[in-house]
Amino acid sequence: MAIDPVSAARAYQQTARAAASGGTDGADNVDFGGLVQEAIRQAGQSAQVAENQALAVAGGNADIVDVVTAIAAAETQLQTVLAVRDQVIQAYQEILRMPI
């Protein structure tokens, strides 16, 4: 399962449904940590697909265009995960700077 606009839309709909159905109680059903772990897992799978495509080209069983496409998808997913990580770290640092 790749991180794509359809997956993002599904996650948004799930969050919106949870918020609409129960307010704060429905928001508890959404596990941010689980979403991040799933995104990391998907990025790893995408990298594995790219590696398999590269091996297939080396064996003469695939086209180089497939490899380039798989590598571009893996790179995009990794950049997305890193951007989320950076935002989480930035938010944590802002919380630390808040006066008590």
N, CA, C and O of each residue as an XYZ file, in Angstrom:
400
protein
N       0.850     -1.177      0.000
C       0.000      0.000      0.000
C       0.890      1.231      0.000
O       1.734      1.387      0.882
N       0.714      2.083     -0.955
C       1.561      3.259     -1.097
C       0.879      4.491     -0.494
O      -0.346      4.557     -0.385
N       1.691      5.437     -0.119
C       1.162      6.719      0.339
C       0.840      7.518     -0.910
O       1.736      7.942     -1.640
N      -0.427      7.715     -1.146
C      -0.866      8.430     -2.331
C      -2.067      9.297     -1.962
O      -2.536      9.252     -0.825
N      -2.560     10.075     -2.900
C      -3.695     10.944     -2.576
C      -4.924     10.179     -2.096
O      -5.676     10.686     -1.264
N      -5.139      8.972     -2.604
C      -6.297      8.194     -2.178
C      -6.157      7.786     -0.711
O      -7.119      7.876      0.052
N      -4.964      7.339     -0.317
C      -4.731      6.975      1.082
C      -4.885      8.184      1.987
O      -5.465      8.088      3.069
N      -4.372      9.307      1.550
C      -4.497     10.535      2.340
C      -5.963     10.936      2.480
O      -6.395     11.357      3.553
N      -6.722     10.807      1.404
C      -8.142     11.146      1.455
C      -8.890     10.216      2.401
O      -9.759     10.661      3.151
N      -8.556      8.916      2.370
C      -9.188      7.969      3.290
C      -8.883      8.317      4.737
O      -9.771      8.285      5.589
N      -7.628      8.651      5.018
C      -7.250      9.017      6.383
C      -7.989     10.276      6.815
O      -8.440     10.370      7.957
N      -8.115     11.240      5.914
C      -8.838     12.474      6.226
C     -10.304     12.168      6.501
O     -10.876     12.689      7.459
N     -10.924     11.320      5.663
C     -12.329     10.975      5.867
C     -12.533     10.248      7.187
O     -13.514     10.500      7.888
N     -11.619      9.348      7.534
C     -11.724      8.619      8.796
C     -11.646      9.573      9.975
O     -12.411      9.451     10.932
N     -10.723     10.520      9.906
C     -10.575     11.496     10.977
C     -11.797     12.395     11.062
O     -12.280     12.694     12.154
N     -12.298     12.827      9.907
C     -13.480     13.695      9.896
C     -14.691     12.951     10.445
O     -15.469     13.520     11.212
N     -14.861     11.687     10.063
C     -15.973     10.892     10.566
C     -15.878     10.712     12.080
O     -16.880     10.821     12.786
N     -14.682     10.440     12.569
C     -14.485     10.240     14.002
C     -14.787     11.526     14.769
O     -15.408     11.491     15.831
N     -14.349     12.648     14.231
C     -14.591     13.935     14.899
C     -16.069     14.291     14.868
O     -16.593     14.830     15.843
N     -16.753     13.999     13.758
C     -18.163     14.341     13.636
C     -19.047     13.439     14.488
O     -20.080     13.877     14.995
N     -18.652     12.201     14.644
C     -19.511     11.260     15.367
C     -19.455     11.422     16.879
O     -20.449     11.190     17.567
N     -18.288     11.822     17.403
C     -18.235     11.871     18.855
C     -17.461     13.018     19.429
O     -17.153     12.996     20.621
N     -17.134     14.002     18.667
C     -16.363     15.119     19.201
C     -15.001     14.659     19.654
O     -14.245     14.079     18.874
N     -14.675     14.914     20.921
C     -13.359     14.522     21.428
C     -13.262     13.021     21.637
O     -12.174     12.456     21.529
N     -14.397     12.349     21.940
C     -14.348     10.903     22.114
C     -13.995     10.214     20.806
O     -13.243      9.239     20.812
N     -14.518     10.694     19.692
C     -14.214     10.101     18.398
C     -12.779     10.344     17.984
O     -12.197      9.529     17.269
N     -12.199     11.446     18.417
C     -10.813     11.746     18.060
C      -9.849     10.793     18.747
O      -8.734     10.596     18.266
N     -10.260     10.195     19.869
C      -9.398      9.241     20.562
C      -9.180      7.972     19.753
O      -8.198      7.262     19.970
N     -10.080      7.679     18.825
C      -9.959      6.485     18.008
C      -8.860      6.614     16.957
O      -8.408      5.603     16.420
N      -8.428      7.818     16.657
C      -7.386      8.041     15.664
C      -6.041      8.007     16.381
O      -5.782      8.813     17.275
N      -5.199      7.077     15.983
C      -3.904      6.888     16.619
C      -2.818      7.494     15.736
O      -2.433      6.908     14.725
N      -2.327      8.667     16.122
C      -1.308      9.348     15.318
C      -0.051      8.507     15.206
O       0.543      8.424     14.131
N       0.363      7.883     16.296
C       1.548      7.032     16.275
C       1.391      5.887     15.291
O       2.331      5.541     14.575
N       0.201      5.298     15.258
C      -0.069      4.219     14.316
C      -0.012      4.692     12.878
O       0.493      3.990     12.002
N      -0.540      5.902     12.635
C      -0.480      6.459     11.278
C       0.961      6.690     10.843
O       1.318      6.419      9.696
N       1.785      7.188     11.752
C       3.191      7.433     11.419
C       3.923      6.114     11.179
O       4.703      5.994     10.235
N       3.666      5.127     12.038
C       4.309      3.824     11.849
C       3.902      3.199     10.523
O       4.734      2.601      9.840
N       2.643      3.328     10.153
C       2.171      2.785      8.873
C       2.844      3.499      7.704
O       3.214      2.861      6.719
N       3.003      4.813      7.805
C       3.675      5.565      6.748
C       5.130      5.124      6.604
O       5.639      5.002      5.490
N       5.791      4.888      7.721
C       7.184      4.420      7.681
C       7.258      3.027      7.069
O       8.153      2.741      6.273
N       6.316      2.158      7.440
C       6.287      0.810      6.882
C       6.065      0.850      5.371
O       6.706      0.117      4.619
N       5.154      1.712      4.942
C       4.875      1.839      3.517
C       6.085      2.386      2.764
O       6.349      1.969      1.636
N       6.811      3.302      3.367
C       8.017      3.828      2.729
C       9.059      2.728      2.566
O       9.743      2.657      1.546
N       9.175      1.875      3.574
C      10.096      0.745      3.483
C       9.688     -0.235      2.400
O      10.538     -0.745      1.670
N       8.392     -0.504      2.289
C       7.903     -1.391      1.242
C       8.172     -0.802     -0.139
O       8.537     -1.520     -1.070
N       7.991      0.498     -0.261
C       8.228      1.159     -1.542
C       9.699      1.056     -1.931
O      10.018      0.841     -3.101
N      10.588      1.205     -0.967
C      12.017      1.057     -1.243
C      12.339     -0.375     -1.657
O      13.180     -0.598     -2.528
N      11.675     -1.341     -1.036
C      11.883     -2.751     -1.393
C      11.412     -3.016     -2.826
O      12.073     -3.740     -3.570
N      10.284     -2.437     -3.213
C       9.786     -2.589     -4.585
C      10.783     -2.005     -5.573
O      11.057     -2.603     -6.614
N      11.329     -0.831     -5.247
C      12.319     -0.203     -6.132
C      13.557     -1.081     -6.262
O      14.116     -1.217     -7.350
N      13.981     -1.674     -5.156
C      15.154     -2.553     -5.196
C      14.878     -3.801     -6.035
O      15.730     -4.237     -6.810
N      13.684     -4.372     -5.875
C      13.323     -5.542     -6.681
C      13.272     -5.205     -8.169
O      13.689     -6.009     -9.003
N      12.766     -4.027     -8.501
C      12.726     -3.596     -9.896
C      14.136     -3.442    -10.453
O      14.405     -3.818    -11.594
N      15.032     -2.891     -9.645
C      16.422     -2.722    -10.093
C      17.075     -4.077    -10.340
O      17.815     -4.243    -11.310
N      16.804     -5.043     -9.470
C      17.346     -6.379     -9.661
C      16.765     -7.038    -10.911
O      17.467     -7.761    -11.619
N      15.493     -6.791    -11.179
C      14.868     -7.349    -12.367
C      15.486     -6.767    -13.636
O      15.667     -7.485    -14.620
N      15.810     -5.473    -13.625
C      16.466     -4.856    -14.781
C      17.859     -5.438    -14.960
O      18.294     -5.708    -16.080
N      18.556     -5.629    -13.837
C      19.901     -6.202    -13.926
C      19.858     -7.610    -14.506
O      20.795     -8.030    -15.186
N      18.783     -8.338    -14.243
C      18.624     -9.683    -14.783
C      18.028     -9.694    -16.172
O      17.890    -10.756    -16.780
N      17.672     -8.524    -16.683
C      17.105     -8.431    -18.035
C      15.630     -8.772    -18.096
O      15.119     -9.092    -19.169
N      14.932     -8.712    -16.969
C      13.519     -9.096    -16.920
C      12.562     -7.919    -16.806
O      11.351     -8.127    -16.727
N      13.057     -6.711    -16.796
C      12.173     -5.551    -16.623
C      12.719     -4.368    -17.414
O      13.827     -4.407    -17.948
N      11.914     -3.325    -17.472
C      12.265     -2.114    -18.201
C      12.816     -1.076    -17.231
O      12.385     -1.007    -16.080
N      13.754     -0.282    -17.689
C      14.388      0.743    -16.847
C      13.384      1.807    -16.412
O      13.554      2.427    -15.362
N      12.340      2.022    -17.212
C      11.312      3.014    -16.860
C      10.610      2.599    -15.571
O      10.283      3.445    -14.739
N      10.378      1.285    -15.405
C       9.745      0.798    -14.177
C      10.622      1.077    -12.962
O      10.117      1.415    -11.891
N      11.929      0.936    -13.129
C      12.859      1.196    -12.023
C      12.828      2.672    -11.646
O      12.755      3.019    -10.467
N      12.884      3.525    -12.641
C      12.879      4.970    -12.380
C      11.584      5.374    -11.685
O      11.601      6.176    -10.751
N      10.473      4.825    -12.133
C       9.180      5.135    -11.513
C       9.136      4.651    -10.067
O       8.666      5.372     -9.187
N       9.618      3.443     -9.817
C       9.607      2.893     -8.451
C      10.525      3.693     -7.535
O      10.183      3.940     -6.378
N      11.688      4.101     -8.040
C      12.614      4.887     -7.227
C      12.023      6.268     -6.920
O      12.168      6.773     -5.807
N      11.364      6.869     -7.899
C      10.742      8.174     -7.670
C       9.632      8.074     -6.622
O       9.493      8.959     -5.778
N       8.842      6.998     -6.673
C       7.773      6.808     -5.684
C       8.362      6.605     -4.294
O       7.863      7.167     -3.320
N       9.423      5.805     -4.198
C      10.061      5.575     -2.902
C      10.647      6.870     -2.344
O      10.541      7.142     -1.147
N      11.255      7.656     -3.205
C      11.841      8.921     -2.766
C      10.763      9.883     -2.268
O      10.948     10.560     -1.257
N       9.648      9.940     -2.974
C       8.547     10.817     -2.564
C       7.995     10.398     -1.213
O       7.727     11.246     -0.361
N       7.822      9.097     -1.008
C       7.308      8.619      0.269
C       8.285      8.909      1.399
O       7.871      9.306      2.488
N       9.560      8.718      1.156
C      10.555      9.001      2.183
C      10.579     10.486      2.526
O      10.691     10.849      3.697
N      10.475     11.343      1.522
C      10.441     12.780      1.776
C       9.212     13.162      2.591
O       9.284     14.049      3.442
N       8.082     12.499      2.339
C       6.867     12.772      3.101
C       7.050     12.391      4.562
O       6.689     13.156      5.457
N       7.610     11.208      4.804
C       7.846     10.758      6.183
C       8.806     11.710      6.893
O       8.589     12.057      8.054
N       9.857     12.131      6.208
C      10.819     13.048      6.816
C      10.197     14.404      7.111
O      10.510     15.023      8.128
N       9.316     14.872      6.227
C       8.647     16.156      6.462
C       7.747     16.084      7.694
O       7.703     17.019      8.493
N       7.031     14.971      7.844
C       6.182     14.803      9.031
C       7.045     14.741     10.281
O       6.722     15.360     11.295
N       8.145     13.993     10.211
C       9.058     13.908     11.353
C       9.572     15.290     11.744
O       9.596     15.633     12.926
N       9.980     16.077     10.766
C      10.493     17.416     11.036
C       9.431     18.303     11.689
O       9.737     19.084     12.590
N       8.182     18.179     11.230
C       7.109     18.981     11.810
C       6.821     18.559     13.254
O       6.555     19.403     14.110
N       6.875     17.265     13.516
C       6.649     16.777     14.879
C       7.753     17.285     15.802
O       7.474     17.724     16.918
N       8.988     17.227     15.350
C      10.109     17.716     16.160
C       9.978     19.215     16.406
O      10.217     19.693     17.515
N       9.596     19.950     15.368
C       9.427     21.393     15.517
C       8.314     21.702     16.526
O       8.463     22.598     17.357
N       7.211     20.970     16.457
C       6.115     21.192     17.405
C       6.556     20.862     18.834
O       6.216     21.586     19.770
N       7.298     19.791     19.002
C       7.806     19.417     20.322
C       8.720     20.505     20.875
O       8.625     20.852     22.052
N       9.601     21.045     20.043
C      10.489     22.099     20.482
C       9.729     23.358     20.868
O      10.109     24.053     21.810
N       8.649     23.655     20.136
C       7.829     24.814     20.491
C       7.144     24.610     21.845
O       7.029     25.538     22.645
N       6.698     23.393     22.079
C       6.064     23.087     23.367
C       7.068     23.263     24.497
O       6.726     23.789     25.556
N       8.304     22.826     24.279
C       9.340     22.980     25.303
C       9.620     24.445     25.612
O       9.962     24.788     26.744
N       9.478     25.307     24.616
C       9.750     26.736     24.815
C       8.611     27.489     25.469
O       8.774     28.652     25.836
N       7.466     26.855     25.622
C       6.303     27.538     26.205
C       6.541     27.807     27.690
O       7.044     26.945     28.411
N       6.184     28.989     28.135
C       6.310     29.272     29.567
C       5.216     28.537     30.347
O       4.090     28.368     29.880
N       5.585     28.119     31.521
C       4.622     27.370     32.351
C       3.905     28.310     33.287
O       3.056     27.878     34.066
